[in-house]
Amino acid sequence: MVDRQRKTIADLSLREYCLYRAICTELETLQDAILFEAVVHADFESLATAMRDRRLLIEWLRELYLPPSSDYAETGLTAEVEDELLTQASY
């Protein structure tokens, strides 16, 4: 991640907040899909796609200096979990 500080929800414009909310909602949907595919179906293609999409959404949050999704919802990803997921994806 670059040195610039991520914004807080209060700092977001209406346009940024709408994008942030959409990303957070999609991240939550992907988290559910990842858990479901890994536990119930073991559909590895769907699992890999969901994991890739989650990583891309995390990267967008960071590139746009938006807050981690944990600031939006208790079930969201913290900055620490984001770091871990991005690190794991680079292997």
C-alpha positions in Angstrom: 0.0 0.0 0.0 1.1 3.5 -0.6 2.0 5.9 2.2 -1.1 8.1 1.9 -3.6 7.6 4.7 -7.0 5.9 4.0 -10.0 8.1 4.5 -12.6 7.6 7.2 -16.3 7.2 6.3 -17.0 10.8 7.5 -14.4 12.0 4.9 -16.1 10.4 1.9 -18.1 12.4 -0.6 -21.6 11.1 -1.4 -20.2 9.6 -4.6 -17.3 7.9 -2.8 -19.7 6.6 -0.1 -22.0 5.0 -2.7 -19.0 3.2 -4.3 -17.6 2.2 -0.9 -21.0 0.8 0.2 -21.3 -1.2 -3.1 -17.8 -2.6 -2.6 -18.4 -3.5 1.0 -21.7 -5.2 0.1 -20.0 -7.2 -2.6 -17.2 -8.1 -0.3 -19.7 -9.5 2.2 -21.4 -11.5 -0.6 -18.0 -12.9 -1.7 -17.1 -13.8 1.9 -20.3 -15.8 2.2 -19.7 -17.5 -1.2 -16.2 -18.4 -0.3 -17.3 -20.0 2.9 -20.1 -21.8 1.2 -18.1 -23.1 -1.7 -15.2 -24.2 0.5 -17.4 -26.1 3.0 -20.5 -27.2 1.2 -19.7 -27.6 -2.5 -16.0 -27.7 -2.9 -16.4 -26.1 -6.3 -12.8 -25.0 -6.8 -13.4 -22.9 -9.9 -16.1 -20.8 -8.1 -14.0 -20.6 -5.0 -11.0 -19.4 -7.0 -13.1 -16.8 -8.8 -14.6 -15.5 -5.6 -11.2 -15.3 -3.9 -9.8 -13.4 -6.9 -12.7 -11.0 -6.9 -12.3 -10.4 -3.2 -8.7 -9.6 -3.6 -9.4 -7.1 -6.4 -12.1 -5.4 -4.3 -9.6 -5.1 -1.4 -7.1 -3.6 -3.8 -9.6 -1.0 -5.1 -10.5 0.0 -1.5 -6.8 0.6 -0.9 -6.1 2.3 -4.3 -9.0 4.7 -3.7 -8.0 5.3 -0.1 -11.3 4.1 1.1 -11.7 2.6 4.6 -11.5 -1.1 5.3 -14.9 -2.8 5.0 -14.9 -3.4 8.8 -15.6 0.3 9.2 -18.9 -0.2 7.3 -20.0 -3.4 8.9 -18.9 -5.5 11.9 -18.6 -8.5 9.6 -16.3 -6.6 7.2 -12.6 -7.1 6.7 -10.1 -5.2 8.9 -7.0 -3.7 7.4 -5.0 -6.5 9.1 -7.1 -9.2 7.4 -6.8 -7.3 4.1 -3.0 -7.4 4.5 -3.1 -11.2 5.2 -5.4 -11.9 2.2 -3.2 -9.9 -0.1 0.0 -11.4 1.1 -1.5 -15.0 0.7 -2.5 -14.2 -2.8 1.0 -13.1 -3.8 2.4 -16.7 -3.2 
